[in-house]
Amino acid sequence: MLFRSVGNAVPVVISIGGTTSNSVTMAVKAPSGTGNLQIQITGLPGSTPANVAITSAAGFSNIVTSNQSLQVPPGNYTITAASVPVGSVYYAAFPVQQSVTVTAGSSTTVQVSYNAVIPQTVQTLDPQGAQSLSVSPDGNTLTMSANSQAAKSLVPGSVLAIGVTPATPYGLLRQVTSVSQSGSQLVAQTTQATLTDVFQEADFTFSTTITPQNSHALSLRPGVAFRSGTPPGLAPQAATPQDASQIQCASSTPFVLDIPDTPIVQDDNGTVDVSGQIQICPSFVFDFHISGFSLKSLTATATLAENIHLIVGANYHAAFDKQVPIATVATDPIVVFVGPVPLVLTPTFTVYVGVSGQANGGFSVGVTQSASATGGMSYANGALTNHEQLHNGPVCDNRQRFGKGLCGHHHGSEY
């Protein structure tokens, strides 16, 4: 029996065993037709043309300068928005690059937002400048190859936005005060610059999940181990009406802090210690709004979803109330581009364990719970506000309290 191949179909031969051998050729039909890719562009003044490149691994390439509806073959596409010069500034997009999948017979829309206005006095380094760059210990003196095109364009008043380089592992933002040449090297004297030196106008929002793969422990309390993975019995669960305290981790690989017997309180009245595991799923949000070179608002917050299984043991004869840091974790540098300008973000958070209560003897208490907490800061209307909020945590009544929002019944032993 024979089925003929159609279009770009791939013949598949199936051999059927038996006293005789038979072959069947089947046609697996490849996707046909086209899909619709709609490019919607906002943020440019008047009739200023955009510069948006659309490419695919299959060889598709096109440049659009305004809103377009394109009929394209099915596949994966990359949309890249180049900055657009207008007078003494240029308009930049965020995100600079987006990836989408177009399927036959369907429509996919991509929003390209030119949401930042950057003075042309803002410079970034070319590869030669980045590789040759050296920075004085105080950060004021920058030295780079005089052959760098970026170096040649530096003048007093230039703002230099530097991403991650061998000399600047966490980026650098400096304003040039003077430029001189020493042999084959260009030497720039600089002062600290700010976001309002870089952006005349900007609306920026960025969020990410922090995982063990993109972060590292800066410090750990003696004996505490930092690793990835989900410990038995602490798998993240979706919230349900019956148990709204269960937290859905945004990361498929959460942090785990393994805590040995760690003294939290230790004085003449005795000792209160904690042991067990804490699973943490952190996320980070950073946004800011700048208008007329003035910062209107900024928010930087981290949310930690936590699943906790601890044992609190004590031999203590007084009231106690104390918390200690057990781990400080930082992400590897996160580089986000607004147009050509690299922003380097390095969120850092510290995990504390605390206990408070009254004891007159010994006890051992097991505590298991899920909760989430948000901490960070925001700026708006000229005021800076610190954020510290517990979500989905327990309500502690007359039970023992173990750290902020952590409480449990005495369902262990007392002695």
ABEGO torsion letter per residue (X at the ends): XBBBBBEABBBBBBBBBEABBBBBBBBBBBBBEBBBBBBBBBGBBEABBBBBBBBBAAGBBBBBABBBBBBBBBEBBBBBBBBBBBEABBBBBOBABBBBBBBBGBBBBBBBBBABBBBAABBBBBAAAAAABBBBAAGABBBBBAABAAAAABBBGBBBBBBBBAABAAEBBBBBABBBBBEABBBBBBBBBBAAAABABBBBBBBBBBBAAABBBABBBBGBBBBBEBBBGABBBBBBAABAABBBBABABBBBBBBBBBBABBBAAEBBBBBEBBBBBBBBBBBBBBBGGBBABBBBBBBBBBBBBBBBBBBBBEBBBBBBBABBBBBBBBBBBBEABBBBBBBBBBBBBBBBEBBBEBBBBBBBBBBBBBBEBBBBGGBBBBBBBBBGBBBBBABBBBEBGBBBBBABBBX
